Amino acid sequence: MPTDVDRLLPTEDAEALLELTREICAKELAPKVDEAEAAGEFPAAAYDVLGRSGLLSLPFPEEYGGGGQPYEVYLQVIEEIATAWPSVGVGTSVHSLTATVVLANASEEQCQEWLPRMLGGGWLGAYCLSEPQAGSDVSGIRTKAVLDGDHYVVNGTKQWISNGSCADYYILFARTADDAKRGLSTFVVPGDTEGMTFGAPERKMGLACDVTTQVIFEDARIPVAQRLGEEGGGMRAALSALDAGRLGIAAVGTGIAQAALAHAVGYARERKQFGQAIGEFQGMQFLLADMGAEVERARASYLHAARLKDAGRAFSRQASIAKLTATDAAMRVTTDAVQVYGGNGYTREYPVERLMRDAKVTQIFEGTNQIQRMVIGRDLLR
Ligand SMILES: Cc1cc2nc3c(=O)[nH]c(=O)nc-3n(C[C@H](O)[C@H](O)[C@H](O)COP(=O)(O)OP(=O)(O)OC[C@H]3O[C@@H](n4cnc5c(N)ncnc54)[C@H](O)[C@@H]3O)c2cc1C
């Protein structure tokens, strides 16, 4: 599946990184995606190769073991990974989200302790915010962390946790006071902490290799030293990291749409009806043209937000616009790709139905697209 994306990259270093990413995608990810997604296996080998190649740590400072790359480069790497294997694109983005929380909230001592392991390639993270009754409205979080000497005792259930049961550490948001908005605090919790168990993987419509489980805390004792930032700072920490995380999901959506477009163009060249390739019909060309325009719009929207972020400017509204634009594009383009394939598109023999199933959840997680509209609308009216 040739994707021929014409990228404008800021440095030769970035060009080499994208080249390396494409090579890994072609050799290590794309050949495995169909079988692994059908089986719903956690892609440990994929994260291993990405970690060893330095692709799990790109947008973080070199002093902590990061790649020191701008966000615009990191996101294009995520897009390439998601084009080859959407679940791995999501898992990589979630991993970055966890390190973003640490970098923005931890003390220097905590950064020195945790980040080199998180960015070293051997450790994968998970982000524990949602609960069964607290999805869009995280002020409804009930998981409690009660101070007991030099530990917090944590009880509660987190829902929908990507990399759940497979991650090496978990960034946990739990209630340390009753105040709905200022009562949350942030913790880093290694996956082998006593009192922590995992639900069975959810049986999802798509993205099967993004293993998603409940994370259950029953009298789990977490040292005070593992609290990141002040007590009560959890809501701000969670939401500000999500601005960056949403850009990762926008890049994933773009990658899924790009994959669907490339498959559709290839099929339109090969499939013949009425004595000619279906791509020669103007009706088909217009469909493909609209798909191509959607993909470019999606990419442009996340790159604009990323460049604002890289320049140290406010980018929250643009991150929500990019998430909304790119993930809605992913849904439309993958649906149209199924149309281009006709009856074949509706079968599991061809990849486009999987891409359509994978696309759907990008409109739901890291803030549904209704919530993105709320963020954009409020910011416009501020
Ligand atoms: C595969 C998958 C992976 C996930 N991974 C993670 C993860 O790693 N970590 C994590 O913490 N969470 C994760 N999530 C959870 C995800 O972020 C939530 O599902 C999402 O925020 C929506 O919450 P909800 O499912 O409770 O829906 P609800 O909040 O119940 O929303 C239901 C519907 O109501 C709409 N709605 C809600 N409030 C409003 C409003 N004010 N205005 C208009 N419409 C509204 C929503 O848009 C939606 O359409 C994941 C979810 C999935 C499906």
The ligand as an ORCA input file, in Angstrom:
! r2SCAN-3c Opt
* xyz 0 1
  C     -11.386      2.096     23.066
  C     -11.376      3.141     24.144
  C     -10.175      3.477     24.758
  C     -10.157      4.424     25.788
  N      -8.974      4.687     26.429
  C      -9.003      5.447     27.565
  C      -7.808      5.585     28.367
  O      -6.732      5.056     28.048
  N      -7.899      6.291     29.518
  C      -9.058      6.902     29.923
  O      -9.058      7.529     30.969
  N     -10.194      6.794     29.181
  C     -10.192      6.091     28.016
  N     -11.338      5.946     27.263
  C     -12.580      6.586     27.729
  C     -13.035      7.715     26.829
  O     -12.231      8.834     26.965
  C     -14.527      7.960     27.158
  O     -15.248      6.866     26.619
  C     -15.021      9.256     26.578
  O     -14.460     10.345     27.244
  C     -16.560      9.364     26.669
  O     -17.027      9.045     27.938
  P     -18.236      7.985     28.073
  O     -17.889      6.792     27.271
  O     -18.496      7.816     29.517
  O     -19.463      8.689     27.356
  P     -20.461      9.738     28.038
  O     -19.676     10.830     28.693
  O     -21.462      9.012     28.827
  O     -21.162     10.351     26.745
  C     -22.228      9.732     26.065
  C     -22.679     10.662     24.942
  O     -23.138     11.909     25.513
  C     -22.438     12.992     24.901
  N     -22.262     14.074     25.871
  C     -21.777     13.976     27.147
  N     -21.725     15.196     27.706
  C     -22.171     16.075     26.775
  C     -22.341     17.497     26.737
  N     -22.018     18.270     27.785
  N     -22.838     18.061     25.601
  C     -23.159     17.284     24.532
  N     -23.005     15.954     24.500
  C     -22.507     15.344     25.600
  C     -21.111     12.397     24.450
  O     -20.527     13.167     23.416
  C     -21.553     11.011     23.970
  O     -22.041     11.117     22.666
  C     -11.359      5.063     26.187
  C     -12.564      4.727     25.546
  C     -12.586      3.787     24.541
  C     -13.903      3.441     23.896
*
